Amino acid sequence: MAIAVRSYSEDKVKRWDRFVWQSNNGTLFHTRRFLSYHPQDRFIDNSLIFQDKESIVAVLPAAEKRVVKKKVLVSHPGASFGGFVYKKNLSIHTAFEMVNVLLEYACENRFQGIELTIPPVIYHKQPNVYLDFALYKNGFGYKKREVSSIIPLDFSREQILDQFKQEARTAYRKSLKSGIYVKLTEDFDSFYEILKTNLSLRHNVTPTHSLDELKRLKSLLAGRINLFGAYLKKEMIAGIVNFICNDRVILAFYISHDERFQSYRPVNLLFYETIRWGLENNFSFIDFGIFTVNENPNWSLGKFKESFGARGIFRDTFYREI
């Protein structure tokens, strides 16, 4: 196999996305349909296609970024995951050749570093660490290793509460007795107000997406973004926005509640319903997102997610200077 690298162009959008959905480790974050919601001037796109003659071997959504005055090729900054997307039958030899070709490309284009944030192994159709190994053997190290909370959906609907710790089961039942109910909804406006207020009060930050961007993503990715709302009578008091990343994993991207109604424990009911929905739709995992920031654990958040049966898995970012 002789792999060549080509720059992505708009005429390849359908072929790119088709490859991602048929790949071993692709997610909606790797698709051009997802990345297209960003304004064209937000990033300097430098996405790459790796080919053997006319056959695509891998794709790499990426951008050029200045990091401490260095020109760095990074996994697309507008996505949670990046890195190489490759076929199920990736061999160790091909993995090494892909990394070598990437390094040659970076040198030829005067990049001074490469940074890749890769999807955790639960996103793979078939577990494969050849790419990680090839990066490691070619001088890449971990820039950071965040920990994400995941729940394997390897039990039945009747066993959901068995996964919960006692405090989570008690809170779930309290929520039901208080008259809280959960439903799928299109009311992103109400949820966004809850999210924006919550993030401002707790962390003094704003959501990753604007409301318009979230609605645009929902429109672009039909069937791959949903919102579960928790209601007291007719008022939404909490919600979870789920990204259906691929056929295996649901990522709970936004989880938020109205602080005034925290005593009703609506998030416990939301977690239960999200797990139930995942089981009924034959997903393998739910990813409740990272509880570390720059590798510093949020102990209370980690403990809260563990109370639903979650355990940790790495979300790795590799880096190499050139």
C-alpha positions in Angstrom: 0.0 0.0 0.0 1.3 3.5 -0.9 -0.7 6.1 1.0 -1.0 9.7 -0.3 -2.5 12.6 1.5 -4.9 15.1 -0.1 -6.5 18.2 1.2 -10.2 18.2 1.8 -12.4 20.2 -0.6 -16.1 20.9 -0.7 -16.7 18.6 -3.7 -15.7 15.7 -1.5 -18.3 16.3 1.2 -20.6 13.3 0.4 -17.7 10.9 0.0 -16.2 12.1 3.3 -19.4 11.7 5.3 -20.2 8.3 3.7 -16.7 7.1 4.7 -17.1 8.4 8.3 -20.4 6.5 8.8 -19.0 3.3 7.4 -15.7 3.5 9.4 -14.6 1.8 12.5 -14.4 4.8 14.8 -16.2 7.7 13.2 -18.6 9.9 15.0 -21.0 12.7 14.0 -18.2 15.1 15.2 -16.1 13.9 12.3 -18.7 14.6 9.6 -18.6 17.6 7.3 -22.4 18.0 8.0 -21.6 18.6 11.7 -18.5 20.8 11.0 -20.4 22.9 8.5 -22.4 24.7 11.2 -19.3 26.7 12.0 -18.9 30.0 10.2 -16.2 29.7 7.5 -14.0 32.3 9.0 -14.0 30.7 12.5 -11.2 28.2 11.8 -8.5 27.7 9.2 -9.6 24.3 8.0 -6.8 21.9 7.1 -8.7 18.6 6.9 -7.0 15.7 5.2 -7.9 12.6 3.2 -5.5 9.6 3.1 -5.8 7.5 0.0 -4.4 4.4 -1.6 -4.9 5.3 -5.3 -8.6 6.2 -5.4 -9.6 4.3 -2.3 -10.0 6.3 1.0 -8.0 4.7 3.8 -8.6 7.4 6.4 -9.8 11.0 6.9 -8.6 13.5 9.5 -10.8 16.6 10.3 -8.2 19.2 11.3 -7.4 22.9 11.3 -4.4 25.2 11.6 -4.0 26.9 14.9 -1.5 29.2 16.6 -0.4 27.8 20.0 2.1 29.9 21.8 3.2 31.4 18.5 3.7 28.0 17.0 1.8 26.8 13.9 0.1 23.6 15.0 -2.0 21.1 13.0 -4.9 20.2 15.5 -7.9 18.0 15.5 -10.7 20.2 14.4 -11.2 22.7 17.3 -14.9 22.8 16.5 -15.5 19.2 17.5 -15.3 17.1 20.7 -13.3 14.3 19.0 -11.0 14.4 16.1 -8.0 12.2 15.0 -7.9 9.7 12.2 -11.1 8.0 11.1 -10.3 4.6 9.6 -11.8 1.4 8.4 -12.6 -1.6 10.6 -9.8 -3.7 9.1 -6.9 -1.2 9.8 -3.6 -3.1 10.0 -0.7 -2.1 12.2 1.4 -1.5 9.1 -1.2 0.9 7.6 -1.5 2.7 11.0 2.2 3.4 11.0 2.2 4.4 7.4 -0.7 6.9 8.0 1.3 8.5 10.9 4.4 8.7 8.8 2.6 10.3 5.9 1.0 12.8 8.4 4.4 13.7 9.8 5.8 14.2 6.3 2.8 16.4 5.4 3.3 18.5 8.5 7.0 19.0 7.8 6.4 20.0 4.2 3.8 22.5 5.3 5.9 24.0 8.0 3.8 23.0 11.0 5.7 23.0 14.3 3.4 20.6 16.1 0.5 18.1 15.8 -2.3 17.7 18.3 -5.0 15.0 18.0 -7.9 14.3 20.4 -9.1 10.8 19.6 -12.5 9.1 20.3 -12.4 6.7 23.3 -12.3 3.0 22.4 -16.1 2.7 23.3 -16.8 4.5 20.0 -15.1 1.8 18.0 -17.1 -0.9 16.2 -14.0 -3.1 16.8 -11.5 -2.2 19.5 -8.2 -1.2 17.9 -5.2 0.6 19.4 -2.9 0.3 16.4 -3.2 4.0 15.8 -2.5 5.0 19.4 0.6 2.7 19.3 1.8 4.2 16.0 1.5 7.7 17.4 3.4 6.7 20.6 6.2 5.0 18.6 6.5 8.1 16.4 7.2 10.4 19.3 3.7 11.5 20.3 3.0 11.9 24.0 -0.1 12.6 26.0 -0.8 16.3 26.1 -3.7 15.5 28.5 -5.9 12.6 29.6 -9.3 13.6 30.6 -11.7 11.1 32.3 -15.2 10.7 30.9 -18.1 8.9 32.7 -19.6 6.0 30.7 -22.3 3.5 31.3 -22.1 0.2 29.4 -25.7 -0.8 28.4 -25.2 -4.5 29.1 -28.3 -5.0 31.2 -32.0 -5.0 30.7 -34.6 -2.2 31.2 -35.8 -4.0 34.4 -32.2 -3.9 35.8 -31.7 -0.1 35.4 -32.2 0.7 39.0 -29.9 -2.2 40.0 -27.1 -0.1 38.5 -27.9 2.9 40.7 -26.5 3.4 44.2 -29.0 3.7 47.0 -28.9 7.5 47.0 -29.6 7.7 43.3 -32.5 5.2 43.6 -34.0 7.2 46.4 -33.7 10.5 44.5 -35.2 8.9 41.4 -38.3 7.7 43.4 -38.6 11.1 45.1 -38.7 12.7 41.7 -41.5 10.4 40.5 -43.5 11.0 43.7 -43.1 14.7 43.3 -44.9 14.6 40.0 -41.9 15.1 37.7 -42.2 13.6 34.3 -39.8 13.3 31.4 -40.5 13.6 27.7 -38.7 14.1 24.4 -39.2 17.7 23.4 -38.3 20.3 20.8 -38.4 23.2 23.3 -34.7 24.1 23.0 -35.5 27.7 24.0 -36.6 26.8 27.5 -33.7 24.4 28.0 -31.2 26.9 26.8 -32.4 29.5 29.4 -31.9 26.8 32.1 -28.5 25.9 30.7 -27.2 29.5 30.3 -28.3 30.5 33.8 -26.9 27.3 35.4 -23.5 27.6 33.8 -23.3 31.3 34.6 -24.1 30.7 38.3 -21.9 27.6 38.8 -18.9 28.3 36.5 -19.3 31.8 35.2 -19.1 30.5 31.6 -21.4 30.4 28.6 -22.6 27.2 26.7 -20.3 25.9 23.9 -23.0 26.6 21.4 -25.3 29.5 21.0 -29.0 28.8 20.9 -29.1 29.4 17.1 -26.1 27.1 16.6 -27.8 24.3 18.7 -31.0 24.7 16.6 -29.0 24.6 13.4 -27.2 21.4 14.5 -30.5 19.9 15.3 -31.7 20.7 11.8 -28.5 19.6 10.1 -28.3 16.3 12.0 -31.8 15.1 11.8 -32.4 12.2 14.2 -28.9 12.5 15.8 -29.7 15.2 18.4 -32.5 15.0 20.9 -33.6 16.8 24.0 -35.2 15.1 27.1 -37.0 17.6 29.3 -38.0 17.1 32.9 -41.3 18.9 33.7 -43.1 20.0 36.8 -46.7 20.4 35.6 -46.0 22.3 32.3 -42.7 23.9 33.2 -39.4 22.5 32.1 -37.1 22.4 35.1 -34.2 20.3 33.7 -33.0 18.7 30.5 -30.4 16.6 28.7 -29.3 17.2 25.1 -28.0 14.0 23.6 -25.7 13.7 20.6 -26.2 10.3 18.9 -22.5 10.0 18.0 -22.7 6.7 16.1 -24.6 3.5 16.2 -22.9 2.5 19.5 -22.7 5.6 21.7 -25.0 8.3 23.0 -23.1 11.4 24.3 -25.0 13.5 26.9 -23.6 16.8 25.7 -25.5 19.2 27.9 -27.0 18.3 31.3 -28.6 21.1 33.3 -31.3 21.9 35.8 -33.0 25.0 37.3 -31.5 25.5 40.7 -34.8 26.5 42.1 -36.1 23.0 41.6 -33.0 21.0 42.6 -34.8 19.4 45.5 -37.1 17.6 43.1 -34.1 15.7 41.8 -35.1 16.0 38.1 -31.6 15.0 36.8 -32.0 11.5 38.4 -35.2 10.9 36.5 -33.5 12.3 33.3 -30.6 9.9 33.7 -33.0 7.0 34.1 -35.0 7.9 31.0 -31.9 8.5 28.9 -30.6 5.0 29.9 -34.0 3.4 29.2 -34.1 5.1 25.7 -30.6 3.9 25.0 -31.4 0.3 25.9 -34.6 0.4 23.8 -32.7 1.7 20.8 -29.9 -0.9 21.1 -27.0 1.4 21.9 -24.0 0.0 23.7 -22.9 2.9 25.8 -23.9 6.2 27.2 -21.1 8.8 27.6 -22.1 11.3 30.3 -19.1 13.4 29.5 -15.9 14.4 31.3 -15.7 15.3 34.9 -12.1 16.5 34.8 -10.9 19.8 33.4 -7.2 19.9 32.4 -6.9 16.6 34.3 -8.3 18.1 37.6 -11.2 16.0 38.9 -14.5 17.6 39.9 -14.9 15.1 42.8 -18.6 15.8 43.4 -19.5 15.5 39.8 -17.6 12.3 39.4 -19.3 10.8 42.5 -22.7 11.9 41.2 -22.2 10.2 37.9 -20.9 7.1 39.6 -24.1 6.9 41.6 -25.8 5.8 38.3 -23.3 3.1 37.6 -20.9 5.1 35.6 -17.2 4.4 35.5 -14.3 6.2 33.9 -12.6 6.0 30.5 -9.8 8.2 29.0 -10.5 10.9 26.5 -6.9 11.3 25.2 -5.1 14.2 23.4 -1.8 13.3 21.8 0.8 15.9 20.9 4.2 16.0 19.2 6.5 18.9 18.3 8.1 19.0 14.9 
